[in-house]
């Protein structure tokens, strides 16, 4: 072993400085959890399984995102799950009233971790044009924690795909909340 030589591990491209101390270079204990976390994040992010919860007119736009023109399958989310135990993303599309809020919460509680919620449309985000009526919940965030809001009445399928990409980015990085690109 020469002095001040730098060897690179082929599979990580991580420089390692050789020294006189005998070191087993096959063990990369410090980097392995980060590599595994990155691979798992990639897998989670590219295979979101949404629970389609279409309550009102926004559900039509959610269905349109599955058609060939927009093709939600490009993002690995074409398989809408009908069971909350198989889903990791709840898309609340439409007006949530007091009676339906109980069902939304029950379905959210049955989902496995990590779980994300996407509020689609003005009604799901803040009650929409019905915010002042006696039985409409002023936003689904009062029932379940929302990760991504999609504005519009009803929002276009492209907006749903943008919101889906935001959730996928959260899954890949393991960070929730506002993700800035940059």
C-alpha positions as a printed Julia matrix, in Angstrom:
182×3 Matrix{Float64}:
   0.0    0.0     0.0
   1.46   3.28   -1.08
   1.34   6.51    0.83
  -1.54   8.96    0.22
  -3.11   6.73   -2.4
  -6.83   7.19   -3.12
  -8.89   4.14   -4.11
 -12.49   4.3    -5.23
 -15.12   1.78   -4.35
 -16.58   0.8    -7.71
 -20.18   0.45   -6.65
 -20.37   3.7    -4.68
 -17.81   5.96   -6.32
 -16.85   7.05   -2.83
 -13.18   8.0    -2.3
 -11.39   6.09    0.45
  -7.97   7.12    1.75
  -5.66   4.21    2.47
  -3.58   4.21    5.62
  -1.18   1.89    7.43
  -4.01   0.55    9.58
  -5.57  -2.66    8.23
  -9.17  -1.89    7.12
 -11.66  -4.23    5.5
 -12.81  -2.22    2.47
 -15.74  -4.54    1.76
 -17.61  -3.11    4.74
 -19.17   0.26    4.1
 -21.24   0.54    7.23
 -21.64   4.3     7.15
 -23.05   4.51    3.6
 -25.22   1.4     3.48
 -28.28   2.84    5.31
 -28.28   5.89    3.02
 -28.1    3.71   -0.1
 -30.9    1.45    1.13
 -33.01   4.48    2.05
 -32.5    5.95   -1.42
 -33.48   2.69   -3.16
 -36.57   2.29   -0.97
 -37.55   5.93   -1.58
 -37.25   5.39   -5.32
 -39.47   2.31   -5.09
 -42.07   4.05   -2.9
 -42.13   7.15   -5.08
 -42.59   5.32   -8.37
 -45.37   3.03   -7.2
 -47.98   5.06   -5.35
 -51.29   3.28   -4.96
 -54.07   5.82   -4.66
 -57.36   5.3    -2.9
 -59.81   7.01   -5.21
 -62.37   8.81   -3.09
 -64.47  10.68   -5.63
 -67.34  12.47   -3.95
 -68.42  15.1    -6.5
 -67.57  16.55   -9.9
 -63.79  16.48   -9.27
 -64.03  12.7    -9.52
 -64.74  13.05  -13.26
 -61.42  14.85  -13.7
 -59.72  12.17  -11.6
 -61.14   9.53  -13.95
 -60.01  11.56  -16.95
 -56.43  11.45  -15.65
 -56.54   7.68  -16.18
 -57.43   8.02  -19.87
 -54.9    7.75  -22.65
 -54.54  11.51  -23.14
 -53.13  12.09  -19.64
 -52.13   8.51  -18.72
 -51.57   8.43  -14.98
 -49.91   5.03  -15.58
 -46.72   6.87  -16.57
 -46.34   7.7   -12.88
 -47.06   4.2   -11.56
 -50.44   5.15  -10.1
 -52.92   3.6   -12.51
 -54.12   0.94  -10.08
 -56.74   2.73   -7.99
 -57.2    0.69   -4.85
 -60.66   0.12   -3.49
 -59.37  -1.02   -0.11
 -57.64   1.49    2.18
 -55.35  -1.26    3.46
 -53.7   -1.47    0.03
 -53.42   2.27   -0.6
 -50.82   4.8     0.45
 -52.34   7.93   -1.12
 -55.9    9.16   -0.52
 -57.22  11.49   -3.2
 -60.19  13.37   -1.76
 -61.94  14.74   -4.84
 -65.03  16.77   -4.07
 -67.22  18.23   -1.36
 -66.91  16.65    2.09
 -70.01  17.05    4.24
 -70.39  16.31    7.95
 -71.79  12.84    7.37
 -69.03  11.88    4.9
 -66.25  13.26    7.15
 -66.65  10.27    9.46
 -66.11   7.9     6.54
 -63.09   9.85    5.29
 -61.48   9.65    8.73
 -62.22   5.94    9.06
 -60.67   5.2     5.67
 -57.62   7.33    6.53
 -57.13   5.44    9.79
 -57.25   2.11    7.94
 -54.48   3.08    5.51
 -50.99   1.75    6.18
 -47.95   3.95    6.78
 -46.59   5.98    5.06
 -49.88   7.57    4.03
 -50.49  10.78    2.15
 -53.59  12.84    1.43
 -54.2   14.92   -1.68
 -57.11  17.4    -1.55
 -58.4   17.84   -5.09
 -60.49  20.87   -5.92
 -61.85  23.91   -4.14
 -64.5   21.93   -2.24
 -61.99  19.53   -0.7
 -59.54  22.34    0.01
 -61.81  24.9     1.67
 -65.46  24.02    1.09
 -65.65  25.69   -2.31
 -68.86  27.53   -3.16
 -70.65  25.59   -0.43
 -68.41  26.71    2.45
 -71.22  28.62    4.18
 -73.8   25.82    4.32
 -74.69  23.97    7.49
 -73.39  20.52    6.54
 -70.22  21.15    4.47
 -66.8   20.77    6.07
 -64.65  23.84    5.38
 -61.78  21.8     3.99
 -60.79  18.19    4.44
 -57.78  19.34    6.5
 -60.18  19.56    9.44
 -60.73  15.8     9.17
 -57.35  14.39    8.02
 -53.89  15.95    7.57
 -53.47  17.08    3.96
 -50.1   16.96    2.21
 -50.92  18.48   -1.2
 -53.72  20.84   -2.23
 -54.82  21.04   -5.87
 -56.71  24.25   -6.68
 -59.48  24.56   -9.22
 -63.18  23.97   -9.65
 -62.8   21.33  -10.95
 -59.03  21.08  -11.43
 -57.7   19.8   -14.72
 -56.17  16.31  -14.97
 -52.77  17.97  -15.5
 -53.1   19.57  -12.06
 -53.79  16.16  -10.53
 -50.67  14.79  -12.2
 -48.64  17.72  -10.83
 -49.97  17.04   -7.34
 -49.16  13.36   -7.75
 -45.59  14.25   -8.71
 -45.32  16.36   -5.54
 -46.42  13.4    -3.43
 -43.95  11.15   -5.25
 -41.17  13.62   -4.49
 -42.16  13.53   -0.81
 -42.03   9.74   -0.88
 -38.64   9.66   -2.6
 -36.99  12.15   -0.27
 -38.82  11.17    2.9
 -39.64  14.84    3.55
 -43.15  16.17    4.0
 -44.41  19.67    3.4
 -43.37  22.25    0.85
 -40.71  20.9    -1.47
 -38.76  23.54   -3.32
 -37.06  22.64   -6.52
 -33.89  24.24   -7.2
